[in-house]
Amino acid sequence: MTGYIQKRGNSYRLLISTETNEDGKKKQKWAALKGNYKVRNDQATRILYEVQQGTWVEPGKVTAAEFLDRWLRDYSKPNLAPAVHANYELIVNKHLKPALGKIRLTNLQTPRISKYQSDKLASGLAAQTVRNHHAVLHKAFETAIEWGLIQRNPAEGAKSPRVNKPEMSTYEPDQVVKFLEEAKKTEYYPIFQLSLFEGMRRSEVLALRWKDIDLVYGQISVNRSMQIIKGREIVYRSPKTAKSKRNIPLTPTSYLILKEHYEKSKAVYKKLETKINDGDLVFCHLDTGEPYRPDTISKAWSRITIHGNLPHIRLHDARHTMATIMLKKGIHPKIVQERLGHSSIQITLDTYSHVTPSMQQAAAKSFDEVFKPEYNNVDDKNNVQS
């Protein structure tokens, strides 16, 4: 088998000569190549290897289903987090392949992608779900371009549906106090206190190990999160962004509650004739060490809001509550951003734009107070003159 790169106008392709047929002539196949010199050579090397292994499929013949299976196997599984791959696998197998799988990849054009999205919306799928399908298709087709299977991304021109962000609901300080008083009656009190006072995500709190808690300097190291794969298996992964990996200084209240929780855990472990290890989960079933499941924690949160006769807000709104209260108290948005783990301060400002008017009013009043004595003097002089 031989192969060489041929230039045709402004494009390049790989010509592949395989074994001879019955007439003594060599069979010839070709594959389009994209990118600069190095990228084209890398593509050619990979294609020749696949031809030799018998796994290569000519671009014009591969179906969308065949490509998506290969994409899941060769790109998604080895390169993406397990929970992300599992979600992509579900979308591909349950939705994309049944609807688009029989179409040849090279024949799959933008109008067909747009129709797929319209059909899914009409079937009752939420707009955000259809957006997720669009994102998977777009990412997969980008890989298809890199592999030389298609020339352009057909998902590029298909607009994903607009999603209205859910309205944010938060508690006022007195409601936070009332909620925590009710939460004290449950074993989940420390989890919800951290969520409300430190702005941590549910997945971050449940992934905490004792080595992530510094009870000397009073801070938490957030360096992983809990994920559920296919509704069953629990895995831990690094945060999505560098900013999500952060150190959070504990409030005095959080420090005391964590210290009390540590002593309680140590006493339970002692009865079980064992001791706390650095790698043990901070929040778990103490008798077995098994982790709490995220849905269990969310259901407990909902029960507390009912028993406390409080407005129902999501557990995720606990971090919104912390941020809103901090911003209203005049704490700089940069500090709030760092505590929340947002990748940029702009995300923080956009997310909590509802707080901005009151911050503007407070700022205007503070600025005015700098000059208030001078204005008073002017008023006094005017009164004397009159």
C-alpha angles and dihedrals in degrees: 000000000000135000139184137180116249126196117219111183105301095342135077134212138182116237113206122196113195134178119321121262128227092283091057093250122129117245112237129202132172140204130194117244127208136191135031127327095279094045092049092050092048090051091049092050092050094047093049090050091051091048089053091048092047093239100107119106122197109252094236093055104043115104125220090251093053091048095047091050090051092045091053091048101041103030114016101043099046097038108036134064113271093246092050092048091049090053092048090048091053093050093047097047099038100039120005101047097046091050103035107012099102094053116098109250093236090052095051104106136179097264090057091052090049091050090049090055093047091050091051092050090049090051089061103262114146118254091243090054091052089048088055090053089051091051092053092049092048093050093046093049091050087058090047089057091050089050091052094243097121136016101221139018110257091197091061095083097037106095114221115227120270116253123208109221113240112256111260117241123192140173126246116234093262090052090051089054091048092048093051092048088057092042091057088074090066136063090242096068096108091050094053093042090056091046092054100038102035101031094232123161119245091246091052095049094048091050095055118123125195090252087062091060118080107196091175098060095021105239143120124227111214107199106139144023137213119250131185117219118208090345094292121053119074117217133171123223140176117266117275095244137027090246091056087063100077149136116245119200107225123238112238089252093052090047093055094045093049091048090051090048090051092053091047091049091048091053092051092048090049090056088052088052094244137094140228115275125201091246095053118113115257092216117039144107097298095207093057106016089233115148123251112250115239095234090054090056093048092050090050089052091053093049091053092053089052095046090046092050089235131146109270115250128166121261087242087060088067089081090046088053092053093047094047093050092047094050092047088052089058098254110156114261090232090064091048091049092053093048092049094044095234113167092230139013089239090067089053093048092047094047094050099036088128088071094051098084093058090045090052091050092049091048092050091050092048091050092048091052090062089066099031096101090053091050090050091053091051090050091049092051091049090051092051093049092051 
